[in-house]
Amino acid sequence: MIKALKKELLIYIGILVALSLLMHPERISMVESPYQLIHPFAWSFGVYVVVAVLRWIVSVVLKVFKRKKAES
């Protein structure tokens, strides 16, 4: 369980870093309010949810194909 959580946290942090550097690298020095720093977290969470759903769909499809292959 801990290994899975570490993997998910690493994926989320990777998405967070990539999006925060790619979205607005020039804005880091122009931060007027601490709430502006939440912007990359919101986008990262959204992308993480999309990635998690896609990973879940792929795993379900693979499980279905494995069952069908094992039955035949």
Backbone bond lengths (Angstrom), bond angles and torsions (degrees), N, CA, C in turn:
res aa  C-N    CA-C-N  psi(-1)  N-CA   C-N-CA  omega(-1)  CA-C   N-CA-C  phi
1 M - - - 1.446 - - 1.531 110.93 -
2 I 1.307 117.45 -44.47 1.459 121.46 179.55 1.527 109.92 -63.76
3 K 1.326 116.55 -38.77 1.467 120.62 179.93 1.528 110.29 -63.49
4 A 1.321 117.31 -40.66 1.462 121.36 178.59 1.527 111.04 -66.37
5 L 1.318 116.86 -40.89 1.464 120.11 178.39 1.522 111.49 -64.96
6 K 1.329 116.93 -40.05 1.462 120.28 177.39 1.522 110.77 -63.25
7 K 1.326 116.86 -39.87 1.464 120.91 178.86 1.527 110.37 -63.87
8 E 1.331 117.67 -46.16 1.458 121.25 179.61 1.523 111.24 -64.62
9 L 1.318 117.21 -39.57 1.461 120.81 178.26 1.522 110.74 -64.97
10 L 1.320 116.98 -39.73 1.456 120.89 178.03 1.530 110.84 -64.86
11 I 1.311 117.84 -40.69 1.476 121.16 176.96 1.526 110.02 -63.07
12 Y 1.324 116.96 -44.53 1.465 120.38 -179.30 1.521 111.22 -64.38
13 I 1.308 117.41 -44.45 1.461 120.45 -179.74 1.527 110.41 -65.25
14 G 1.320 117.35 -37.39 1.458 120.39 176.52 1.521 111.73 -62.11
15 I 1.319 116.39 -44.41 1.468 120.73 177.14 1.524 110.05 -63.38
16 L 1.321 116.96 -42.89 1.459 121.80 -179.56 1.523 111.28 -60.44
17 V 1.308 116.70 -48.35 1.463 120.62 -179.02 1.522 110.88 -64.15
18 A 1.327 116.56 -45.54 1.461 120.03 -178.94 1.528 110.95 -61.52
19 L 1.317 117.31 -47.85 1.457 119.43 -178.60 1.520 112.35 -68.58
20 S 1.309 117.78 -38.84 1.461 118.78 -178.65 1.527 111.30 -68.29
21 L 1.315 117.83 -32.55 1.466 119.67 177.86 1.521 111.93 -79.49
22 L 1.314 117.40 -33.99 1.456 120.51 -177.36 1.526 113.51 -83.29
23 M 1.325 116.91 -28.94 1.463 118.76 -174.73 1.526 112.36 -74.90
24 H 1.311 117.23 -54.08 1.461 120.32 -174.20 1.531 111.01 -145.74
25 P 1.308 119.29 69.32 1.466 118.69 -179.21 1.524 113.04 -66.01
26 E 1.328 117.91 -27.67 1.463 120.67 -178.37 1.516 112.42 -79.38
27 R 1.310 117.79 -17.93 1.455 121.10 -175.25 1.522 114.08 -80.42
28 I 1.311 118.01 -13.47 1.469 119.64 -177.16 1.521 110.33 -59.89
29 S 1.326 117.60 -37.69 1.464 120.52 179.43 1.534 112.03 -80.41
30 M 1.322 118.59 -11.73 1.454 121.93 -176.97 1.528 112.62 -103.77
31 V 1.307 118.65 17.97 1.463 121.50 -177.07 1.524 109.57 -68.13
32 E 1.335 115.44 121.43 1.460 120.97 179.42 1.523 111.56 -98.49
33 S 1.326 116.13 -30.92 1.456 121.09 -176.93 1.524 108.60 -132.76
34 P 1.331 117.86 143.52 1.474 119.37 177.98 1.519 112.99 -62.60
35 Y 1.336 117.81 -21.38 1.460 120.68 -179.67 1.523 112.45 -71.81
36 Q 1.330 117.21 -18.59 1.459 120.52 177.38 1.528 110.73 -68.97
37 L 1.318 117.22 -21.65 1.462 120.47 179.96 1.525 111.82 -75.21
38 I 1.317 118.59 -13.07 1.465 122.34 179.66 1.534 110.36 -75.70
39 H 1.322 117.61 -22.85 1.463 123.29 -177.75 1.536 112.69 -49.66
40 P 1.343 120.62 -51.11 1.464 119.29 178.76 1.526 113.04 -65.29
41 F 1.330 116.93 -30.32 1.457 119.45 178.33 1.530 110.75 -65.77
42 A 1.323 116.84 -40.55 1.457 120.32 179.55 1.529 110.79 -65.08
43 W 1.316 117.48 -46.44 1.464 120.73 177.96 1.519 111.08 -63.75
44 S 1.326 116.62 -41.66 1.465 120.03 -179.85 1.514 111.04 -63.29
45 F 1.319 116.76 -40.07 1.457 119.54 178.55 1.523 110.46 -64.03
46 G 1.330 116.47 -42.37 1.461 119.89 178.28 1.522 112.47 -61.82
47 V 1.317 116.36 -45.25 1.470 120.54 178.54 1.523 110.14 -65.77
48 Y 1.336 116.97 -39.14 1.457 120.71 178.83 1.524 110.90 -61.82
49 V 1.322 116.85 -41.06 1.465 120.42 178.82 1.526 110.03 -63.49
50 V 1.327 117.01 -42.67 1.468 120.44 178.40 1.531 110.29 -62.48
51 V 1.337 116.65 -45.54 1.466 120.57 178.76 1.521 110.81 -62.96
52 A 1.324 117.44 -41.64 1.466 120.79 179.60 1.527 111.45 -63.55
53 V 1.328 117.12 -41.30 1.465 120.42 178.69 1.528 110.15 -65.22
54 L 1.327 117.21 -43.69 1.463 120.27 178.13 1.524 111.73 -62.28
55 R 1.330 117.01 -41.20 1.466 120.49 177.76 1.522 110.39 -63.08
56 W 1.337 116.78 -40.09 1.461 120.78 179.67 1.527 110.68 -65.11
57 I 1.326 117.01 -43.34 1.464 120.90 179.47 1.523 110.50 -62.26
58 V 1.319 117.06 -44.43 1.464 120.63 179.04 1.524 110.53 -62.16
59 S 1.328 118.04 -42.29 1.466 119.91 -179.68 1.520 111.64 -65.88
60 V 1.326 117.66 -37.58 1.469 120.54 178.12 1.525 110.29 -66.17
61 V 1.318 117.15 -43.99 1.466 120.86 179.37 1.527 110.35 -62.70
62 L 1.318 117.05 -42.62 1.465 120.06 178.77 1.519 111.99 -63.92
63 K 1.333 117.14 -38.76 1.464 120.64 177.95 1.527 110.64 -64.56
64 V 1.321 117.07 -40.48 1.467 120.73 179.08 1.524 110.06 -62.98
65 F 1.328 117.55 -44.74 1.455 120.71 179.55 1.527 111.98 -65.46
66 K 1.335 116.86 -36.68 1.474 119.90 177.51 1.520 111.01 -65.64
67 R 1.348 117.22 -39.41 1.470 120.32 178.76 1.515 110.71 -65.64
68 K 1.308 116.85 -43.90 1.460 120.46 -179.44 1.524 110.80 -65.09
69 K 1.319 116.76 -36.71 1.461 120.74 178.90 1.527 110.71 -69.60
70 A 1.343 116.60 -38.13 1.454 120.80 -179.95 1.533 110.97 -71.18
71 E 1.311 117.84 -32.47 1.469 120.79 179.79 1.522 112.27 -72.98
72 S 1.329 117.78 -28.91 1.462 118.55 -177.67 1.489 113.21 -90.78
